[in-house]
Amino acid sequence: MRGFAGDQITDKVKIIPEEKYPFKIVGDRAVHKKNIRYELEEAKRSKKIEYVLTIANLKKQKGRYFDIIKLKTDSKIQPDIRIRVYGNIFDRPPGAKKKP
């Protein structure tokens, strides 16, 4: 995630189980939780289930950060999925307009 301090910075990640190896996400947590907020939604696409993970930046000043979102699944093949989140927040250059 990257952007200017004070802007609303968000990203979305789609998690789509393979038809051959289906799974459900049964739990989630962030390791540090200081600089991000996230929301996990389940969506149906025809008869298949997919997940949308929306991540929002909370850091208000210039700097970098790192966090991990851990998703626990009911799969024996891959019981957890780790989403790494890197943030790089910059000071706004003089004259640059703020995003609405």
The 8 nearest C-alpha neighbors of each residue, nearest first, counted from 0:
[[1, 86, 85, 87, 2, 8, 10, 84],
 [2, 0, 87, 88, 86, 3, 8, 89],
 [1, 3, 88, 89, 8, 4, 87, 0],
 [2, 4, 89, 91, 88, 90, 6, 5],
 [3, 5, 60, 59, 6, 90, 88, 89],
 [4, 6, 59, 3, 7, 60, 97, 58],
 [7, 5, 4, 3, 8, 98, 97, 2],
 [6, 8, 9, 5, 56, 98, 55, 99],
 [9, 7, 56, 55, 6, 2, 0, 10],
 [10, 8, 55, 54, 56, 7, 11, 53],
 [9, 11, 54, 53, 55, 12, 8, 0],
 [12, 10, 53, 52, 54, 51, 13, 9],
 [11, 13, 52, 51, 14, 53, 10, 54],
 [14, 12, 51, 50, 15, 52, 11, 49],
 [13, 15, 50, 49, 51, 12, 16, 52],
 [14, 16, 49, 13, 17, 50, 48, 47],
 [17, 15, 21, 22, 18, 14, 49, 20],
 [16, 18, 20, 19, 21, 15, 22, 14],
 [17, 19, 20, 21, 16, 47, 15, 22],
 [18, 20, 17, 21, 16, 22, 15, 76],
 [21, 19, 17, 18, 22, 16, 74, 76],
 [22, 20, 16, 18, 17, 19, 23, 74],
 [23, 21, 74, 73, 16, 72, 20, 24],
 [24, 22, 72, 73, 25, 21, 74, 16],
 [23, 25, 72, 71, 26, 70, 73, 22],
 [24, 26, 72, 71, 23, 73, 27, 70],
 [27, 25, 71, 70, 24, 72, 28, 69],
 [26, 28, 70, 69, 71, 68, 29, 25],
 [29, 27, 69, 68, 30, 70, 26, 67],
 [28, 30, 68, 32, 67, 31, 69, 66],
 [29, 31, 67, 32, 66, 68, 28, 69],
 [30, 32, 33, 29, 66, 67, 34, 35],
 [33, 31, 29, 35, 34, 30, 36, 66],
 [34, 32, 31, 35, 57, 58, 36, 66],
 [33, 35, 57, 58, 32, 56, 36, 64],
 [36, 34, 56, 57, 55, 32, 33, 37],
 [35, 37, 55, 54, 56, 57, 32, 38],
 [38, 36, 54, 53, 55, 35, 39, 52],
 [37, 39, 53, 52, 40, 54, 36, 51],
 [38, 40, 52, 51, 53, 37, 50, 41],
 [41, 39, 51, 50, 42, 52, 38, 53],
 [40, 42, 50, 49, 51, 39, 48, 43],
 [43, 41, 49, 50, 48, 40, 44, 51],
 [44, 42, 48, 47, 45, 49, 46, 41],
 [43, 45, 47, 46, 48, 42, 49, 15],
 [44, 46, 47, 43, 48, 42, 49, 15],
 [47, 45, 44, 43, 48, 49, 42, 18],
 [48, 46, 44, 45, 43, 49, 18, 16],
 [49, 47, 43, 42, 44, 46, 41, 50],
 [48, 50, 15, 42, 14, 41, 43, 47],
 [49, 51, 41, 14, 40, 13, 42, 15],
 [52, 50, 13, 40, 12, 39, 14, 53],
 [51, 53, 39, 12, 11, 38, 13, 54],
 [54, 52, 11, 38, 37, 10, 51, 12],
 [53, 55, 37, 10, 9, 36, 11, 52],
 [56, 54, 9, 36, 35, 8, 37, 57],
 [55, 57, 35, 8, 58, 34, 9, 36],
 [58, 56, 34, 35, 59, 55, 36, 33],
 [57, 59, 34, 56, 60, 35, 4, 88],
 [60, 58, 4, 5, 57, 61, 88, 56],
 [61, 59, 4, 58, 62, 88, 90, 5],
 [60, 62, 89, 88, 90, 4, 59, 63],
 [63, 61, 88, 87, 60, 89, 64, 86],
 [62, 64, 87, 86, 88, 65, 61, 85],
 [63, 65, 86, 85, 87, 66, 62, 34],
 [64, 66, 85, 84, 86, 67, 63, 83],
 [67, 65, 84, 31, 83, 30, 85, 68],
 [68, 66, 83, 82, 30, 29, 84, 69],
 [67, 69, 29, 82, 81, 28, 30, 70],
 [70, 68, 81, 28, 27, 80, 29, 67],
 [69, 71, 27, 80, 79, 26, 81, 72],
 [70, 72, 79, 26, 25, 24, 27, 78],
 [73, 71, 24, 78, 25, 74, 79, 23],
 [72, 74, 23, 22, 78, 25, 24, 75],
 [75, 73, 78, 76, 72, 22, 77, 23],
 [74, 76, 78, 77, 73, 72, 22, 79],
 [75, 77, 74, 78, 20, 73, 79, 22],
 [76, 78, 74, 79, 75, 80, 72, 73],
 [79, 77, 72, 74, 75, 71, 73, 76],
 [80, 78, 71, 70, 72, 77, 81, 69],
 [79, 81, 70, 69, 71, 82, 78, 77],
 [82, 80, 69, 68, 70, 83, 67, 79],
 [81, 83, 68, 67, 84, 69, 80, 70],
 [84, 82, 67, 66, 81, 68, 85, 65],
 [83, 85, 66, 65, 67, 82, 86, 0],
 [86, 84, 65, 64, 0, 83, 66, 87],
 [87, 85, 0, 64, 63, 1, 65, 88],
 [86, 88, 63, 1, 62, 0, 89, 64],
 [87, 89, 61, 62, 2, 3, 1, 4],
 [90, 88, 3, 61, 4, 2, 91, 87],
 [91, 89, 61, 3, 4, 92, 88, 60],
 [90, 92, 3, 89, 95, 93, 4, 97],
 [93, 91, 95, 94, 90, 89, 3, 96],
 [92, 94, 95, 91, 96, 90, 97, 3],
 [93, 95, 92, 96, 91, 97, 90, 98],
 [96, 94, 92, 93, 91, 97, 98, 3],
 [95, 97, 94, 98, 91, 93, 92, 99],
 [96, 98, 99, 95, 6, 5, 91, 3],
 [97, 99, 6, 96, 7, 5, 3, 95],
 [98, 97, 6, 7, 96, 5, 8, 3]]
